Amino acid sequence: MKKWLMLALLLPVAGANAKDLYYGPNQDGGMIVLTNENNGCYHGSQYYYATNQNGQIGLMGCWTLQEPWVIGQANGVSSKWAFTAFQKVPESSSAVKAIGPRNSLIFQQE
């Protein structure tokens, strides 16, 4: 019983540390957002999502950094992007909240 209580208390803390780390443009006029979440990805990789030009999530997968490349895996397809194409999410933000008009970014404050 004690072990389950300890686990239940720790779970919300682990989720609270999830954060969008980097973002970059994609060919659909949206963004690729790299996170620090595992979200079911294999060991050593992290979760990413891609949006279309309206900010709707259209693709989700796993990523690893193999400098100078970001390697993405989604739906059995591998993609490779130059790490230099990504920008760091501002320290005061925890997520890319939305993509506004003309791909302006709106960040969620921590």
C-alpha positions as CSV (number, residue, x, y, z in Angstrom):
1,M,0.0,0.0,0.0
2,K,2.8,2.4,0.9
3,K,4.5,1.8,-2.5
4,W,1.4,2.6,-4.4
5,L,0.9,5.8,-2.5
6,M,4.5,6.9,-3.1
7,L,4.1,6.2,-6.8
8,A,0.8,8.1,-7.0
9,L,2.4,11.1,-5.4
10,L,5.4,11.0,-7.8
11,L,3.4,10.7,-11.1
12,P,2.1,14.3,-11.2
13,V,5.6,15.7,-10.6
14,A,7.0,13.7,-13.5
15,G,4.4,15.1,-15.9
16,A,4.9,18.6,-14.7
17,N,8.5,18.5,-16.1
18,A,7.3,17.8,-19.6
19,K,8.3,20.6,-21.9
20,D,8.6,21.6,-25.5
21,L,12.3,22.2,-26.2
22,Y,12.8,23.2,-29.8
23,Y,10.7,24.2,-32.8
24,G,11.2,24.6,-36.5
25,P,9.3,25.0,-39.7
26,N,8.0,22.1,-41.7
27,Q,7.0,21.8,-45.4
28,D,3.3,22.0,-44.6
29,G,3.6,25.6,-43.4
30,G,3.4,24.5,-39.7
31,M,6.0,23.5,-37.1
32,I,7.9,20.5,-35.9
33,V,8.1,20.7,-32.1
34,L,10.6,18.6,-30.2
35,T,9.8,17.8,-26.6
36,N,11.6,16.2,-23.6
37,E,8.7,13.7,-23.1
38,N,9.2,10.0,-23.6
39,N,5.4,9.4,-24.4
40,G,5.9,5.8,-25.4
41,C,9.1,6.3,-27.5
42,Y,11.8,3.7,-27.4
43,H,14.7,4.1,-25.0
44,G,16.9,7.1,-25.7
45,S,14.4,8.9,-27.9
46,Q,11.8,11.6,-27.1
47,Y,8.4,12.6,-28.5
48,Y,7.8,15.2,-31.2
49,Y,4.7,16.5,-33.0
50,A,4.2,18.3,-36.2
51,T,1.4,20.8,-37.0
52,N,-0.1,22.0,-40.2
53,Q,-0.4,25.7,-41.2
54,N,-3.5,26.0,-39.0
55,G,-1.7,24.8,-35.9
56,Q,-3.5,21.4,-35.9
57,I,-1.3,18.4,-34.9
58,G,-1.0,16.1,-37.9
59,L,1.9,13.8,-37.0
60,M,3.4,12.5,-33.9
61,G,6.6,10.4,-33.5
62,C,9.9,9.9,-31.7
63,W,13.1,11.8,-32.2
64,T,16.8,11.6,-31.4
65,L,19.7,14.0,-31.9
66,Q,22.6,12.6,-34.0
67,E,24.4,15.9,-34.6
68,P,24.1,17.7,-36.9
69,W,20.8,15.9,-37.6
70,V,17.5,15.4,-35.8
71,I,16.2,11.9,-36.7
72,G,12.4,11.5,-36.6
73,Q,10.5,8.2,-36.7
74,A,6.7,8.2,-37.2
75,N,4.4,5.6,-38.7
76,G,7.3,3.5,-39.8
77,V,8.9,6.4,-41.8
78,S,12.3,8.0,-40.9
79,S,12.9,11.7,-41.4
80,K,16.1,13.7,-41.1
81,W,16.2,17.5,-40.3
82,A,19.2,19.8,-39.8
83,F,19.4,20.7,-36.1
84,T,20.3,24.2,-37.1
85,A,16.8,24.7,-38.5
86,F,15.3,24.5,-35.0
87,Q,15.1,27.3,-32.4
88,K,15.0,26.9,-28.7
89,V,11.6,27.5,-26.9
90,P,12.1,30.5,-24.6
91,E,13.1,29.6,-21.1
92,S,10.0,31.4,-19.7
93,S,7.7,29.1,-21.7
94,S,6.9,25.4,-21.3
95,A,5.2,24.8,-24.7
96,V,4.5,26.1,-28.2
97,K,0.8,26.8,-27.4
98,A,-0.4,27.7,-30.9
99,I,0.6,28.9,-34.3
100,G,-1.0,32.2,-35.0
101,P,-1.5,34.1,-38.3
102,R,1.4,33.9,-40.7
103,N,3.0,31.2,-38.5
104,S,3.6,33.6,-35.6
105,L,4.2,31.5,-32.4
106,I,2.2,31.8,-29.2
107,F,4.1,30.4,-26.2
108,Q,2.4,29.0,-23.1
109,Q,4.0,30.5,-20.0
110,E,5.1,28.3,-17.1
